[in-house]
């Protein structure tokens, strides 16, 4: 990996990720957990369809988990 990092200047470094969530008990058998994630990828560049390097952006992701107990 050090060879690739230096040779191709891919921007391999550390990755940062943060997740924030809250668990809501709607009923005794149903829970809902909204969440938000922020990811700063370790790989800063990737190849596009024409074979050129392009920069990767940070990722923001929102979601909802639903749990049902039987």
C-alpha positions, 0 to 999 in steps of 0.5 A: 500500500505505501508504494501505491500511495506514493506512486499513484498519489491516490490519497490513501489516508485514514477514514473518519465516520460518525453515526448519530442515532436515536431509538424511539419506543413507539409501542412495547413491540415497535421501535423506530431509530432514525440515524445520520452518518457522515463518512470521509473516505480514506481513498480520496480519488477513484477512476471515472468511466474514461479512466481519469482520476476524480476526487471523491466527496464526503458521504452524508447518509440518513436512514431509519431502522424499524424493529418489531418484536414478536 
